[in-house]
């Protein structure tokens, strides 16, 4: 899709929702993948290996698409190596290392609530790096409404001393996620976002694979597990490519707030695919609050902001 089209506000918002919908599918499919590949609960090594293969394959898919489009191999330029390594270290390696370890020591509700903080952190940090991405009362109110929606959906969570280690690790992953949004916007200035996405996924995913093997991770391979892993890789390839391009063209705060939709889509799709109960008043109220929050964050005087 051409950059001129993606600059349009309506198109950008639709694509951001598509990304969160794709990431939402990861919630149930990761559970299904764990069952198919015999990843036991609390097996950090196998979980990291699973994540690393997912993102490495996603990177190969994006790179393959790019090379086919250009009809030649597209290498990573030497001047891009350091920023892309930094991006892969934050957006893929750091974020998912903390997530996959932390999730074994806390609840799913707590994970959803704390992960939602990434949108807050990006909105608060963006003005420090981009002058045009100003912090406004609308953005603060939107974040509060959206976070309230996540709290409603998860019943306020179940925070306790017992879940504190896992909660702290999940919060660490949100710091890496927010940092990844900022670094992605910086890194893509003057660079092709698709090339950046391909190599950051490859480098970050490779790091996760290495750590997974270091922790003794192994997977029990079968056709079902391979198909699920390929689907998750395809989801990551598409969503990260679009998301990185959106961050390049639009204010980081206005794009990152859409991440609040990920747990809503995840809960709904888990209900459809795993038979979990999702048709509750809390889910509808949560979606309404998050939608209102996204609308407030995207209100700006004088049209869209670009950096």
ZAKE-592072 format. One record per residue: x negated, y negated, z of N, C-alpha, C, O in turn. Coordinates in steps of 0.05 Angstrom, whole numbers, plus 32768, in hexadecimal, padded with zeros to 4 digits. Atoms other than C-alpha are relative to their C-alpha. Last residue first. Layout:
BEGIN
XYZXYZXYZXYZ...
***
This chain:
BEGIN
801B80077FF77F797EF180F37FEC80067FEB7FD480027FEE80157FEF800C7FC17EEF80DE7FE67FF6800A7FE27FDF8010801B80097FFB7FFF7ED481027FEC80147FF47FF0802C7FF580147FED7FF780437EDE80E57FE57FF480047FDD7FE17FF780057FE7800F80757EA680E17FEB8011800B7FE2800E8022800F8004801980737E5E80F87FF980197FF27FE780197FE07FF98019800F80877E6A813F7FEF7FFE7FE87FD680027FE980158014800280817EB2815780097FE87FF0801A7FEA7FDE7FF5801B800580B07EE8816F7FE87FED7FFF7FD87FEC801180048007801C808D7F2C8168800D7FE57FF8800C7FDE7FE1801D8003800680837F3581B37FFC7FF77FE37FE87FE87FDE800A80187FF380CE7F2781BE7FE27FFB7FFA7FDA7FE57FF57FF58017800E80E57F5A818A7FF47FE6800C7FED7FD47FFE800F8003801980B67F8F81A7800A7FE87FF17FF97FD97FE5801B80087FFA80D37F8481EC7FF07FFB7FE77FE17FE77FE57FFE801C7FF9811B7F8881D37FE47FF580067FDE7FDE7FFE7FFA800F8019810B7FCA81B080017FE280067FF77FD27FF680198000801080EA7FE481F080047FF07FE67FF37FE07FDE801380137FF381277FD0821A7FE67FFE7FF07FDB7FE87FED7FF5801B800381587FF181EA7FEC7FEC800C7FE77FD77FFF80048008801C812E803181E480097FE37FFC7FFC7FD47FED801D80048005812B803682307FFB7FF67FE47FEB7FE37FE18007801A7FF38176802C82377FE37FFA7FFB7FDC7FE37FF67FF4801580108182806482047FFA7FE4800B7FF37FD27FFC800E80018019815180938226800B7FE97FEF7FFB7FDA7FE3801B800D7FFC816C8084826B7FF17FFD7FE67FE47FE87FE27FFD801D800181B3809282547FE67FF280047FE27FDC7FF97FFA800C7FE6819E80D9824480037FE27FFE7FF87FD67FEC7FE880108004819C81018204800A7FF6801B801F800080248007801B800581548119820F80187FED7FFD80157FD57FFE7FE980127FFF8159815E822D7FF87FE37FFC7FE77FD9800B7FFF80107FE78120818B821780177FEC7FFE801F7FE47FE87FE87FFB7FF1812D81C081E180027FF1801A80117FF8802C80067FEF7FE980E581C081C880198006801180178014802680117FE9800780EE81A681817FFC801380187FF7802B80137FF87FF280198129817681887FF1801A7FFC7FFC802E7FF57FE67FF57FFC811D816281D1800980117FE8801580267FEB80047FE97FEE80D3815B81C5801B800D8005801D8025800780097FEA801180E5812E818A7FFA801980107FFE803080077FEA7FF88012810D810081B77FF880197FF08008802C7FEE7FEB7FF47FEF80D880FD81EE8017800B7FEE802180217FF3800A7FE67FF680A080F081BC8015800F801080178027800D7FFF7FEC801680C980BB81987FF6801B80098001803080017FE47FFC800680D3809781DA800380147FE9801380277FEC7FF47FED7FED808B80A381F0801E80057FFB8028801A8001800B7FE480028071808481AF800D8013801480168028800C7FEC7FEE800B80A0804781AF7FF6801D7FFF8007802F7FFD7FEC7FFA7FEC8074801F81DE801580147FF680238021800680087FE77FF3803D802381AA80148009801680158020801D7FF07FEA800B80657FEE81847FF8801B800C8008802E800B7FE87FFD7FF080447FBB81B2801280167FF680228021800680047FED7FEA80027FC7818F801880058011801B801A801C7FFF7FE5800980197FA5814F7FFE80148017800D802880177FE67FFB800D802D7F6181698002801C7FF5801880277FF27FEB7FFE7FEC7FF37F5F819B801A80087FF3802A80177FFF80027FE67FF27FBF7F6F8165801780038014802180198017800980057FE47FD57F3481398001801B800F80158029800E7FED800D7FEE7FDE7F4D80F27FF47FFD801C7FE0800980227FF08015800D7FB57F6080B480117FF08013801A7FDA800C8010801280107F7C7F8980D280107FE87FF780057FD27FF78010800F7FED7FA87FA881087FEE7FEC7FF17FE97FD67FFB7FEE80147FF37FD97FBD80D27FF17FEF80137FF67FD680147FFB801480147FA17FE080AA80127FEA800C800E7FD280068019800F80027F8A800580E980047FE97FEB7FFA7FD37FEF800380117FE87FD2801B80F77FE77FEE7FFE7FE97FD780047FED801680027FDD803480AF7FFC7FED80177FFB7FD580138007801080187F9D805E80AF80137FE87FFE80097FD27FF9801780107FFA7FA8807680F77FF87FEE7FE87FF07FD77FEC7FFA80157FED7FEF808D80E87FE87FEE80067FEB7FD580077FED8014800A7FE080B280A880037FE9801380017FD2800C800B800D80187FA280D780BF80117FEA7FF680087FD47FF0801580137FF87FBE80E481047FF47FF17FE97FEF7FD97FEA7FF380167FF27FFE810380E87FEC7FEB80087FF07FD380057FF3801180157FD6812C80B6800E7FE8800D800C7FD280028016800F800E7FA9814680EE800C7FED7FEB80037FD67FE9800A80147FED7FE6815981187FEA7FEF7FF37FE97FD77FF87FEB80147FFF8003817E80DC7FF87FE980127FFB7FD1800B8001800F80197FC181A280D080167FEA800080107FD47FF6801880117FFF7FBE81B781197FFE7FEF7FE77FF77FD77FE97FFA80167FED800681D181167FE87FED80017FEC7FD480027FEC8012800C7FF681F980D780077FE9801280097FD28009800E800F80157FB6821680F680137FEC7FF3800C7FD57FEE801180147FF37FDC822B81357FF27FEE7FEC7FF07FD67FF07FEF80147FF48012824E810D7FF07FE9800C7FF67FD280087FF4801080157FDF827380E280117FE9800C800F7FD280037FEA7FF2800F7FB7828D811D800C7FED7FED80077FD57FEE7FF6800980197F77827A8143801680127FF48015802A7FF67FF87FE6800C7F6D8285818D800F7FFB7FE680267FF37FE67FE47FFE80097F48824681A18005801B7FF47FF480277FE77FFC7FEE80167F08823B81C9801E80027FFA802E7FFE800B7FE67FFE800C7EEE820781FA800080147FE87FEC80167FD97FF97FE480047EAF82138222801B80057FF38027801A7FF77FF07FF87FE97EA881CC823E800A801D7FFD801A8027800D801280027FE87E6F81BF820D800F800A801980028015802B80127FE880007E9C81D981D57FEE800080187FE8801580237FF07FE87FFC7ED181A681E67FF0801980017FF4802A80127FFA7FFF7FE37E9D816F81EE801180198006800D8026801B80197FF97FF27E82817D81A880058003801E7FFA8015802A80067FE480057EC9817F818B7FE78008800F7FE6801E801B7FEE7FF07FEF7ED9813D81AD7FFB801D7FFC7FFC802D800F800880027FE47E9B811C818F8011801180128007801E802580187FF07FFD7EAC8136814A7FF68000801C7FED801480277FF77FE47FFF7EF2811981517FE9801380037FEB802680127FF37FFC7FE77ED580D481618009801D8004800580298019801480027FEA7EA480D78127800C8005801B80018013802B80157FEB80027ED680F280F57FEC7FFF80177FE6801480237FF47FE77FF87F0F80C6810D7FEC80177FFF7FEC802880107FFD80017FE37EE28088810B800E801A800A80088023802080197FFA7FF27ECB809D80C680027FFD801E7FF4800B802D800B7FE580077F0F80A380A57FE8800680117FE6801C801D7FF07FEC7FF37F2D806680C87FF5801C7FFC7FF2802C800F800580027FE37EF5803780B4800F8017800E800380238020801B7FF57FFC7EFB804F806B7FF88000801E7FED801480287FFE7FE380057F468043806D7FE5800E80047FE3802380107FF67FF27FE87F3D7FFF808E8003801E7FFC8001802D80107FE87FF080087F107FE68055800A801080187FFB8020802380057FE380067EE07FB38073801A800D7FF8803080047FFF80137FFE80167EDE7F6680757FF9801D7FF97FE780217FE88003801A800E7F007F6580B97FEA80027FEB7FD380067FF27FF57FFF801C7F0E7FAF80C77FFE7FE57FF280047FE37FDA80107FEF80127EDE7FB38103800A7FFE7FE37FFA7FFF7FD1801A800C80057EFD7F7981297FF1800F7FEA7FE680027FD87FFB801A800E7F457F9281237FE67FF27FF97FE37FE77FE47FF67FFA801B7F2F7FD9813480047FE67FF07FFD7FE57FD980187FFA80107F067FBF8170800880067FE37FFA7FFF7FD0800F801980037F447F9D818E7FE880057FED7FE37FF67FDA7FF0801380107F707FDA81847FF17FE77FF97FF17FDD7FE280017FF6801C7F398009819D80107FEE7FEE80087FE97FD780198008800C7F327FDF81DC7FFD80087FE37FF27FFA7FD37FFE801D80047F7C7FE981EA7FE67FF57FF47FE77FE47FE17FED800580167F75803481DF80027FE27FFA80027FDA7FE2800D7FF9801A7F358038820980137FFA7FE8800A7FF17FD48014801480047F58801482427FF180047FE67FEC7FF17FD77FF28018800A7F94804182397FED7FE97FFC7FF07FD97FE97FFA7FFC801C7F67807E823F800E7FE87FF4800A7FE27FDD80198004800F7F4B80648281800580037FE27FF97FF57FD28003801D80027F93805E829A7FE67FFA7FF17FE57FE77FE17FEE800980157F9B80A882897FFF7FE17FFC80007FD77FE6800B7FF8801A7F5D80B882B180127FF67FE980087FED7FD58017801280057F76808F82ED7FF380077FE57FEB7FF57FD67FF5801A80077FBA80B282EA7FE97FED7FF97FEB7FDE7FE67FF67FFF801B7F9780F682E9800B7FE57FF780067FDE7FE080177FFB80137F6E80E68327800980007FE37FFD7FF47FD18012801780047FAB80C6834A7FE880057FED7FE37FF47FDC80038006801C7FDC80FF833F7FEC7FEA7FFA7FE67FE47FE380077FE7800E7FD4811C83857FFC7FFB7FE27FEB80087FD6801D7FFC7FFD7FD180D783A57FF880197FF17FE1801B7FE880067FF77FE5801680CA83887FE2800380027FD480027FED801C80067FF8803880AC834B7FFC8008801D800C8003802E80037FF37FE6807880CE83367FE47FFD800A7FD68011800F80187FEF7FFC809180A782FA8000800D801C8013800A802B8013800E7FEF80C3806D82FA7FE7801180067FD5800780147FF780007FE480FA809A82DF7FEC7FF380147FEC7FFA802B800F7FEC7FF080D480A8829F80077FFF801E7FF8800B802E7FFF7FE6800D81048086826F7FF3801680117FFB802D80107FE57FF57FFF810F804C829E8001801C7FF5800D802E80017FFB7FF87FE480C4804082A7801C800D8003801F80218010800F7FE87FFB80B98040825C8005800A801C8007802280207FF37FEB800F80F1800D82537FF2801B80047FFF803080077FE97FF87FF080D47FE1828A800F80177FF2801980298000800B7FEF7FEA80927FE2826480178009801280178020801B80087FE6800C80B77FC882277FF6801380157FFD802B80147FE87FF1800980DA7F91824E7FF9801C7FF6800680307FFD7FF27FF87FE7809A7F7B8271801980107FF9801E80258006800F7FEA7FF480747F7C822F800E800A8019800F8022801E7FFC7FE8801180AA7F52820D7FF28018800C7FFD802E800C7FE57FF67FFB80AA7F1F82468005801A7FF18012802D7FFB80017FF67FE5805E7F178241801C800D8007801D80238012800F7FE7800080627F1181F58000800C801C80038025801F7FF17FEC800E809A7EDD81F87FF2801B80017FFE803080067FEB7FF57FEE80757EB6822E801180157FF3801A802880007FE980117FFD803B7EB081FD8013800C801480128023801A7FEE7FF47FEC7FF47ECC81F980177FED800680127FD6800E7FFC800D7FE67FD57EB481B98013800F80128025801C80097FEF7FEC7FF27FBC7EDF818080057FF6801C7FFA8001802F7FE58003800A7FA27EA5815580148012800E802C800F800C7FF480197FF87F627E9F817F801D7FFD7FF7802D7FF180057FF4800C80187F507EE88178800F7FE7800880247FE9801680107FFA80177F207F0881AB800A7FF37FE67FFB7FEE7FD3801C80047FF97F397EF081EF7FEE80037FE77FD77FF97FE68007801D80027F7F7EE781D37FE37FFB80077FD97FE67FFF8002800B801B7F817F3381C57FF97FE27FFF7FE87FDB7FEF801B800380087F737F48820D7FFD7FF37FE57FE97FE57FE0800F80127FEE7FB77F3C822C7FE47FFB7FF57FDA7FE57FF97FF4801B80017FDF7F5981F17FF07FEC80117FED7FD580098006800C801A7FAF7F9481EC800B7FE47FFD7FFD7FD17FF4801C800780007FB37FA282377FF87FF37FE57FE87FE07FE5800580177FEF7FFE7FA082377FE47FF67FFD7FDF7FDF7FF97FF48017800E80037FCF81FB7FFC7FE680107FF57FD280058012800780167FD27FFF821C800B7FE87FF17FFC7FD77FE8801080177FF97FFD7FFE825B7FED7FF77FEA7FE47FE07FEA7FF38018800A802E802C82387FF17FE780087FF47FD27FFB80088004801C7FFD80648244800C7FE77FF580007FD97FE4801B800C80008008805C828F7FF67FFA7FE37FEA7FE67FDE7FFF801B7FF48053806782897FE57FF37FFE7FE37FDB7FF67FF280128011804E80A1825880007FE4800A7FFC7FD17FFB801180048018801880C58280800E7FEC7FEE80007FDA7FE3801680137FF9803F80BB82C17FEF7FF97FE87FE77FE27FE47FF4801A7FFB807C80DC82A27FEB7FEB80067FEB7FD57FFB7FFA800B801A805281168286800D7FE4800380077FD27FF37FE77FF8800C8037812382CC80037FF37FE47FF67FDF7FDE7FEA80117FF97FEF812082E5801980097FF18018801E7FE3800080067FE37FB0814A82E980167FEC800880167FE1801E7FFE7FE87FF07FB1816E82A680027FFB801E8007800E802D7FE47FF680027FC2812E82818004801A8010801A802180177FEE800C7FEC7F81810F829A801B800D80008028800F801580097FF77FE67F52813D827280157FF78015801D800780267FFE7FE37FFF7F77813682307FF6800C801A7FFF802180237FE47FF680017F8380EC82398002801E80048011802780157FF380067FE67F3D80D98251801D800B8000802680148015800E7FF27FEC7F1D80FC8215800D7FFC801B8012800F802A7FF57FE57FFE7F5480E281E87FF1801280137FFB8026801D7FE47FFF7FF97F46809981F4800A801C80058017802180187FFA80097FE57EFB809E81F7801D800380088024800E801D800F7FF07FEB7EF080C981B980087FF8801C80118008802C7FFC7FE380027F2780AD818B7FF2800E80178000801C80277FE57FF980097F33806281928005801E7FFF801C802680027FEA800A7FF07EF6805181BE801B800D7FF780288019800880057FFA7FE47EBC807A81A380177FF78012801C800480267FFB7FE47FFC7ED88079815D7FFC8008801D800B801980287FE47FFC80037EDA802D815F8008801D8006801B802380157FF4800D7FE87E938028817A801E80057FFF802A800C801480077FEF7FE97E7A80598145800E7FF680198019800580297FEF7FE980027E9F803081117FFB80158016800E802180207FE480077FF87E7F7FF0812A801380187FFD8025801B800E7FFE80077FE47E3880108129801D7FF9800880278004801C80037FE97FEE7E3E803480E680057FF8801E80148006802B7FE77FF97FF47E5C7FFB80BD7FFD80158016800F801A80267FF880177FEE7E1A7FD980AB801B8006800E80227FF78020801280027FE97E00801C809180097FEA801380087FEE802C8017801280037E3B802580637FF07FFE801A7FFC800080307FFF80157FEC7E668062806E7FE87FEE7FFE7FD17FF8800180117FFE7FE77E68808A802F80067FEA801380127FD6800C8002801A7FF47EA2808D7FFC7FF08003801A7FFB800C802E80047FFE7FE47E9A80CA7FCE7FFC7FE4800C7FED7FD48001801C7FFD7FF87EB680BB7F8A7FFF8003801E80127FFC802C800D7FED80137EF880B87F657FE2800280057FD380067FF28017800E800C7F0D807B7F8E7FF280107FEB7FE280067FDB7FF68019800A7F5280987F9E7FEA7FF17FF17FEF7FE57FDC7FEF7FFA80177F3780DE7FA5800A7FE77FF3800B7FE57FDA80127FF880167F0080C57FD2800F80067FE7800680007FD1800F801880097F32809F7FFE7FEE80077FE87FED7FF87FD47FED8011800E7F6180DB80037FF27FE87FF47FF67FE17FDD7FFA7FF280197F278109801680137FEF7FEF80107FED7FD68017800380117F0F80D6804A8005800E7FE57FFD80037FD08001801C80097F5480D280687FE97FFB7FED7FEC7FEE7FD97FE9800680117F5B811D806A7FFF7FE47FF580037FDF7FDD80057FF3801A7F158127808680167FFB7FEC80117FF77FD480158010800E7F2380F580BD7FFA800B7FE57FF67FFC7FD27FF3801980087F64811980CF7FEC7FEE7FF17FF37FE37FDC7FF17FF980197F3E815B80D0800E7FE87FF5800F7FE47FDD80147FFC80157F0D813C8102800D80077FE580067FFD7FD08008801A800A7F488121812A7FEA80027FEB7FE87FF27FD97FEA8010800B7F6B816381327FF67FE67FF47FFD7FE07FDD7FFA7FF4801B7F2B818B813B80167FF07FF280157FEB7FDA8016800780127F16815C81748005800B7FE47FFF7FFD7FD07FFE801D80087F5A816081957FEB7FF97FEC7FF07FEB7FD97FE7800380107F5A81AD819580037FE37FF680087FDF7FDF80067FF4801A7F1281AE81AD80177FFD7FED80147FF67FD680118013800E7F24817D81E57FF8800B7FE47FF77FFB7FD17FF0801780067F5F81A981FB7FEF7FEC7FF07FF97FE07FDC7FEF7FF980177F3581E981F780107FE87FF780157FE47FDF80107FFB80177EFF81CA8224801080067FE7800B7FFB7FD2800A8019800B7F3081AB82557FF080057FE67FF47FF77FD280187FF8800E7F5681EC82637FF57FE87FF07FFD7FE37FD9801880077FF17F8681CF82967FE680097FF37FD180047FFE7FFE80197FF27FC381F282787FE77FFB80117FDF800D80207FF57FFF7FE67FAB822A824B80027FE5800D7FF17FD48008800F80137FF07F9F82208201800E7FFF801B80257FF5801E80067FF57FE57FB8826081E07FEE7FED80107FDB7FF5801C801D7FFC7FFF7FB5824681987FF68009801C7FDE800A802180097FF080168000824C818C7FE3800880027FDB801E7FFB7FF47FE67FFD8015823381D17FF580137FEA7FED80297FEF800C7FF47FE97FE581F881CE800A801D80047FFB8030800A801B7FF780087FFC81E881887FF2800E80177FE4802180137FFD7FE88011804581E7819E7FE5800A7FF87FE180237FF67FF67FEA7FEF803481B781D78002801A7FF07FFA802F7FF980177FF87FF0800B818C81A78008801780137FF8802A801680117FEF80108046818E81777FE68008800F7FDB801D800A7FF77FE480008077817581AC7FED80127FF07FE980297FF87FF97FF67FE5804F813581BC8009801D7FFF7FFC802F800B80177FF17FF4802F812C81778007800C801B7FFD802180227FFE7FE480078073811B81577FE98010800D7FEB802980107FEC7FF47FEE807180D9817E8003801E7FFA8008802E800C800E7FF97FE7803180C781598013800D8014800A801E802380137FEB8007805780CA81177FF18009801A7FEE8021801F7FF07FE88004809180A181347FED80187FFA7FF2802E80057FF87FF67FE6805F806F814F801180197FFF8010802A801080187FF57FF2803F8068810B8008800B801B7FFF8021802280077FE6800D8084806180E87FE8800D800F7FE8802580147FED7FEC7FF58097802A811A7FFA801C7FF57FFB8030800380087FFC7FE480578004810880138015800D800A8026801C80177FEE80008067800E80BE7FF78006801C7FEE801C80227FF67FE5800880AD7FF080C77FE9801480007FEC802B80097FF17FF47FEA80907FB680EE800A801C7FF98009802D800A80137FF97FEA805B7FA880B9800F800D8017800580218023800F7FE88008808E7FAB80817FEE800980167FEC8021801C7FEE7FE97FFF80BC7F7A80A57FF3801A7FF87FF8802F80057FF87FF87FE580837F4A80B3801280188002800D802A80127FE480087FFA80667F49806E8009800B801B800480228021800080197FF1801A7F508070801D7FF7800780207FE7801A80027FF97FE380217F9A805C7FFF7FE7801180037FE880297FE67FF57FF7803A7F8480177FFF8005801E80137FFF802C7FEC801580027FFE7F56800A801C80098009802B7FFA8015800280107FE87FCF7F8C802580157FEA7FFF80207FE380148011801880037FE57FBB7FED80027FEF801A80167FEF80287FEF801880008000800080007FEE7FE780007FDB7FE6800F
***
